[in-house]
């Protein structure tokens, strides 16, 4: 499981740098979790990541994490107030 985590973590760092995740400022988490349907969706995404790691599937874990990060960024941008 450690190898899956290490492989997935390297992919996560690459994705974070690629998509500019640093754009999400302090307080961004609260913005993303503001709506109940987002909380439910994000829980399902976390579960998918966890299950892939538990099944020793680094490819699926990386895909699930990439999808999750992009989704969080999308939700964040939608909830920004001008």
C-alpha positions as a Python dict, from the first residue, in 0.01 Angstrom:
ca = {
    (1, 'X'): (0, 0, 0),
    (2, 'X'): (291, 235, 68),
    (3, 'X'): (411, 204, -293),
    (4, 'X'): (62, 290, -419),
    (5, 'X'): (54, 592, -191),
    (6, 'X'): (400, 711, -299),
    (7, 'X'): (314, 669, -667),
    (8, 'X'): (-20, 845, -625),
    (9, 'X'): (136, 1124, -418),
    (10, 'X'): (393, 1199, -690),
    (11, 'X'): (110, 1223, -944),
    (12, 'X'): (-89, 1446, -709),
    (13, 'X'): (202, 1690, -674),
    (14, 'X'): (245, 1699, -1050),
    (15, 'X'): (-126, 1768, -1101),
    (16, 'X'): (-131, 2036, -831),
    (17, 'X'): (156, 2218, -999),
    (18, 'X'): (8, 2174, -1346),
    (19, 'X'): (-338, 2310, -1269),
    (20, 'X'): (-220, 2594, -1048),
    (21, 'X'): (-390, 2472, -734),
    (22, 'X'): (-218, 2752, -543),
    (23, 'X'): (-487, 2979, -688),
    (24, 'X'): (-716, 2860, -411),
    (25, 'X'): (-664, 3107, -131),
    (26, 'X'): (-711, 3068, 243),
    (27, 'X'): (-1079, 3019, 314),
    (28, 'X'): (-1125, 2839, -16),
    (29, 'X'): (-1218, 2517, 159),
    (30, 'X'): (-1513, 2688, 326),
    (31, 'X'): (-1623, 2822, -12),
    (32, 'X'): (-1609, 2477, -168),
    (33, 'X'): (-1796, 2316, 122),
    (34, 'X'): (-2060, 2590, 139),
    (35, 'X'): (-2325, 2384, -38),
    (36, 'X'): (-2448, 2045, 88),
    (37, 'X'): (-2441, 1879, -254),
    (38, 'X'): (-2071, 1967, -285),
    (39, 'X'): (-1998, 1799, 48),
    (40, 'X'): (-2169, 1479, -66),
    (41, 'X'): (-1994, 1483, -403),
    (42, 'X'): (-1652, 1546, -251),
    (43, 'X'): (-1704, 1268, 3),
    (44, 'X'): (-1774, 1025, -283),
    (45, 'X'): (-1459, 1142, -459),
    (46, 'X'): (-1251, 1092, -145),
    (47, 'X'): (-1399, 745, -106),
    (48, 'X'): (-1304, 657, -464),
    (49, 'X'): (-945, 768, -397),
    (50, 'X'): (-932, 571, -73),
    (51, 'X'): (-1074, 257, -236),
    (52, 'X'): (-819, 273, -519),
    (53, 'X'): (-531, 302, -270),
    (54, 'X'): (-677, 21, -60),
    (55, 'X'): (-693, -198, -374),
    (56, 'X'): (-327, -116, -455),
    (57, 'X'): (-423, 50, -782),
    (58, 'X'): (-197, 355, -830),
    (59, 'X'): (-333, 432, -1177),
    (60, 'X'): (-692, 452, -1054),
    (61, 'X'): (-588, 642, -740),
    (62, 'X'): (-404, 896, -955),
    (63, 'X'): (-699, 934, -1193),
    (64, 'X'): (-943, 972, -904),
    (65, 'X'): (-723, 1230, -732),
    (66, 'X'): (-669, 1428, -1051),
    (67, 'X'): (-1043, 1433, -1114),
    (68, 'X'): (-1110, 1539, -754),
    (69, 'X'): (-858, 1823, -761),
    (70, 'X'): (-992, 1958, -1089),
    (71, 'X'): (-1346, 1936, -953),
    (72, 'X'): (-1253, 2124, -635),
    (73, 'X'): (-1092, 2397, -842),
    (74, 'X'): (-1402, 2421, -1063),
    (75, 'X'): (-1635, 2448, -762),
    (76, 'X'): (-1408, 2706, -602),
    (77, 'X'): (-1410, 2926, -912),
    (78, 'X'): (-1789, 2896, -944),
    (79, 'X'): (-1836, 3009, -584),
    (80, 'X'): (-1602, 3308, -597),
    (81, 'X'): (-1792, 3626, -545),
    (82, 'X'): (-1693, 3915, -776),
}
